[in-house]
Each structure stands twice: as structure tokens, then as C-alpha cells.
Amino acid sequence: MGKYSRFQLDTDKLLELLESENLSLGDYALAVEMENSPSKSREEIVAWMEEVLNVMENASNKGREQPVHSVSGLTGGDAFLYQKHAESGSSILGKTASSAAARALSCGEWNASMQRVAACPTAGSCGIVPGVLLSLEETYNKTREETVKAMFSASAIGILIGSKATLAGAEGGCQAECGAAAAMAAAASVELLGGSQKAALHAAAMALKNLMGLVCDPVAGLVEIPCIKRNAGCTAIALLSADMALAGVTSRIPLGEVIDAMGQVGKDLPGRLKETAKGGIAVTPTALKLEETLKA
Amino acid sequence: MKKCGIFDIMGPIMVGPSSSHTAGAARLALVARKLSMMKQGPLSAVTFFLHGSFADTYKGHGTDKALLAGILGFNPDDPRLCESYRLAEEAGLKFSFQPKDLGEVHPNTVMFLLESSGKTMTVTGSSIGGGNVIITEIDGLETAFTGEKPLLITKHKDAPGVVSRITALLYQRQINIGNMRVKRSDDPEGAASMYLELDQPAGDDESLAGLAEAISEFPGVESALLAN
């Protein structure tokens, strides 16, 4: 068995390994993938990741360039509206945070209009990682190669969460989809901006802690309300978590334990709050009215 | 602890809105199409029996469009997915969607009733999240196939030695069997069926080349087909 045949899921041992081998989370994720896919070359794997990022970039632009509406007609046009606001200088957030949110809204709307997106880890959370990474790429003049590398960092966190807990809303609520994506984006941001592996793990932990207990309560069972705006909100949490980690702020509870807690909370959540549209926002009077109009 | 690789997390590239209700549905239909074409030739009609969450939310998630798209041979990221109704009609494919309680199955499950010039076949599968699928039934035989790996289907005489001869050939070619099911025919004189999901061999596809042909030459084997 090669050194990288199995992804190290114990986060303490993972950090030891990364530090002793001088590997970033992204380097490590790539090494494990290469070891487990002997028929694919490094170039092929990186090229595929770049293709994923290209699809994400397109989705993050389309909704900002012009209003995009969902097939159901329930949502749309918000990415366009917010982008105008961000461009005008009126945003109370800085350039990076507002453009990250606009990009995330765009991905969500593009998805809801049955267009091509890249699940990350799911279609419902497809705006968070691209929103954050593409905005940082823009603000800090990072190369595409560096951003693709950060995608590998993001996948390392995704692998940890998917293996130890879950990435499915039906099993863990929105914590598992948007929460996971935010943690992924936070760690990836740290590595993109040259932070340490330790800081990346802290960033992921802080992001996920901020989203503990987030329920999956989609109106009419569609991936629109509140999903699209949650993608926007989670970019802010990811960026803040990364920023704190880069400042040296640490999560008092280590990432591994936060992930385990998230998994347990997922099990504790009632079925009403896990992608059944039987609880939360999905059963508000307005939501039920909207659902009726769709059935008509 | 589930096994997760990079591309279980990043991607799939897909047509939205839902990895489970759109991409997963398209993938299920694509596998059903492959199996049907392998066994009974081009499709003339299909009935989609939708269970659970699929039955409740199929319009909004485009599950119906996705299922039709897969049946027509489109991948989950094919932009023509949105127009699959029109394209199905243009192709002359008869189809219908019906809700059906399929029992104790995953909430995102569909049973396909596939017709080809008088012959029929059923395939049942579930979309288990993130675009991943599992085929749980083929013509009444319980299975657990991912649809992502090569599938070998044989029809053979229900007698000792036939199965071991087939598996010996696989061993010889260093092909690992991930999952396999053998089923007797209800007719005592009838042929048995075997379904094997094969692990993709490392390196090239040469070990799979000519595999089905080689197996169909064995005594006792009526037919062998490989879906890749």
C-alpha cells in the first residue's frame, strides 16, 4: 500500500503528515487521487479540475450579466440586481465579499434555470466555492493555475466531511451541503492566499461551526428558496473564517471534532428539516401559497 | 465512513437544478437505456414509474426531462436535457410518467418499463445523492450496481462449471469482479442469467476487448454482452 493510498481522516494525524511532508491540503488531495487512479496522469486530473472551474466560472457570470430566472418562475434576477449594487460602489461590503456573493447568487440562479453547473459538493451549494475563489482570484490577481490548486484544497475538506459525516441534505440538512461548501471554501482561501495548513484547517472549522444546525427546508421542494441566498450568505462566512485564520485566530474546537458534531447534529435533526419540505421556511404561509401556485 | 474521492466532491458537471433529482435521474435513465439496448435492441416505448420524492417533486426538479434525456442517450451535463420532451417526440419514442408506490425503497427511485418491438424489460434504480445512482433490479433480479463500471451480462445453461469458466477467464485477464448476481430462469429448461459489475482494470481497456465474444464461445453460454 502506497503512502497516499488512503486519505488520512484523523485531522491531527493529517496535519502532522502535511507538516512533515511539507504538503498543502491541495497537494495531498492530488497525491491521494493520483495513487488511487493509476490510469489517470497528474495532467489529466488537473485538467479535469480546471474544466470544473470553467463550468463554475460560466455559471457565476451568466446570472450577473443579465437576469436569469428559474424554470418554476419562483426566483431569479437577484444576482443581476446585486451585481449592479456591488459595481456602483454602494455596497457596504468590500469588493471581494460583494462580488463573491453576487457570483454565488448567479450560480444558484443558473442552476435553478436548468443550466450547466458543477456540483460542489452538490448542486444546491454550487455557488459557494466558485464565488469565494473566483473573487479572491480577481482581487489578488492570482493565476488560474493557483486557483485550480485551491480547488484541490477545497476537495480535501470535502473528502473529510463526506467520509466522516455526510454531504447530503437529506441526511444532514443544509449543514452538510452549504456548511460543507463554506468549510471547503474557507480552507481553500487560506491556501490560495499562502496561509499554512494549520490555518486552513482552523478556517474550515470556524466556517462549519458558524453553520451548525442549518436545516434543509426548501420551499416547494425546489432548489431555490432559501437555497440560492444561502449560497450568498455562506460566501461571507467562508471569507470571514479564512480572514480570521490568516490573522492567527484559531478554532478552539478542532476540525475533526466539529465535523463529527455536525454529523451527529444531522442525525439529531428531525426528518421535517432534512430536504422533505415539511418544516422550516418550506411551511410558512407564503411558501405554501407559492407551492399552490406551482401546482395549478 | 464512506469512501470519497476528489471527483465525488468536485462535480459532477451537470444540468441543474438537483444532483439527486436531475443529474442522478438522467444517469439512471442512461444506464437503463444501455441495458435495454444490450438485451433487446432499440427502444420503442418506455413507462417511468416514479416513487416517493421523485413522484412528488418531479416537475419542479425536471426529473421527467432528465429521465427522458437519459433514455435518449444524453449525459447528465448535456444542455439538450431541457428539450428532451420535444426531442423524444421527434425521435418517435412513446413514453409516459406514472407515480407508483414501489415499496420499501429509497425515496428517489424509478422503475423503467422498457419496450422494444414486442419485448419488454424492467430496470429499477435509485438516485442516492450527489449524482450517484444504484441499479437495484433488472428483470426481477435484485442487483446493486453503480452503473459506473463495465457490466457483463451472460445467459447460460444452468449447470455446474459454466459460471466458473467465465470467472476463470476474468481472473486470467486480471479483471476484478466488484459485484455479481446469478439467477435461475423460472422455466426449468431455461437459461440462467448472470450479471457481473467489473472493476475498471488499471491501464488500458485491452483486457475488456473481445471479452464478451470470448465468453459467448464457451460451451453452455447462450450469449454474453458487455456494456461499458
Contacts between the chains, C-beta under 8 A, distances in Angstrom:
chain1	res1	chain2	res2	distance
A	7	B	4	7.6
A	9	B	1	7.0
A	29	B	6	5.8
A	30	B	6	7.7
A	32	B	5	8.0
A	32	B	6	8.0
A	33	B	5	6.1
A	33	B	6	4.7
A	33	B	7	7.8
A	36	B	5	6.3
A	37	B	5	7.7
A	38	B	202	4.7
A	38	B	203	7.4
A	39	B	200	7.2
A	39	B	202	5.7
A	39	B	203	6.0
A	45	B	6	7.6
A	48	B	7	7.2
A	49	B	6	7.6
A	49	B	10	6.5
A	51	B	13	7.2
A	52	B	10	5.2
A	52	B	11	5.2
A	52	B	13	6.4
A	55	B	13	5.0
A	70	B	17	7.6
A	71	B	17	7.7
A	71	B	60	7.7
A	71	B	62	6.6
A	72	B	60	5.6
A	110	B	16	7.0
A	111	B	16	3.4
A	111	B	17	5.0
A	112	B	16	6.4
A	112	B	17	5.0
A	113	B	16	7.4
A	114	B	15	5.7
A	114	B	16	5.5
A	114	B	17	6.4
A	114	B	22	7.4
A	114	B	62	5.4
A	114	B	65	7.5
A	114	B	81	6.9
A	114	B	82	5.1
A	115	B	15	6.7
A	115	B	16	6.2
A	115	B	79	7.5
A	116	B	13	6.5
A	116	B	14	7.1
A	116	B	15	5.8
A	116	B	16	7.7
A	116	B	77	5.8
A	116	B	79	6.3
A	117	B	13	7.6
A	117	B	14	6.6
A	117	B	15	7.9
A	117	B	16	5.2
A	118	B	10	6.9
A	118	B	11	5.3
A	118	B	12	7.4
A	118	B	13	5.1
A	118	B	14	7.6
A	119	B	11	5.9
A	119	B	12	5.7
A	119	B	13	8.0
A	119	B	14	6.2
A	119	B	19	4.7
A	119	B	23	7.2
A	119	B	130	6.4
A	119	B	131	6.2
A	120	B	9	7.3
A	120	B	10	5.9
A	120	B	11	7.5
A	121	B	8	7.9
A	121	B	9	5.0
A	121	B	10	7.8
A	121	B	130	6.5
A	122	B	19	4.9
A	122	B	129	7.6
A	122	B	130	6.0
A	123	B	14	6.6
A	123	B	16	5.2
A	123	B	17	6.0
A	123	B	18	5.5
A	123	B	19	4.6
A	123	B	22	7.3
A	123	B	23	7.1
A	124	B	17	8.0
A	124	B	18	7.2
A	124	B	19	7.6
A	126	B	16	7.7
A	151	B	10	6.2
A	152	B	6	7.0
A	154	B	9	7.7
A	154	B	10	7.2
A	155	B	6	4.4
A	155	B	9	4.6
A	155	B	10	5.1
A	158	B	4	7.2
A	158	B	9	3.4
A	158	B	10	7.3
A	159	B	4	4.7
A	159	B	5	7.3
A	159	B	6	7.1
A	159	B	8	7.9
A	159	B	9	6.1
A	162	B	2	6.3
A	162	B	4	4.0
A	162	B	8	6.7
A	162	B	9	6.3
A	163	B	1	5.3
A	163	B	2	5.8
A	163	B	3	7.2
A	163	B	4	5.0
A	164	B	1	6.9
A	167	B	4	8.0
A	167	B	9	7.4
A	167	B	129	7.6
A	167	B	130	6.5
A	168	B	20	7.9
A	168	B	129	4.2
A	168	B	130	6.9
A	170	B	20	7.7
A	170	B	107	7.6
A	170	B	129	6.7
A	171	B	129	7.7
A	184	B	9	7.7
A	220	B	57	8.0
A	220	B	60	6.1
A	221	B	53	7.6
A	221	B	56	6.7
A	221	B	57	4.2
A	221	B	60	6.3
A	221	B	61	7.6
A	222	B	17	7.0
A	222	B	57	7.5
A	222	B	60	4.5
A	222	B	61	7.0
A	223	B	16	7.1
A	223	B	17	4.2
A	223	B	18	5.4
A	223	B	61	7.5
A	224	B	17	7.5
A	276	B	53	8.0
A	277	B	57	8.0
A	294	B	59	7.8
A	294	B	60	6.7
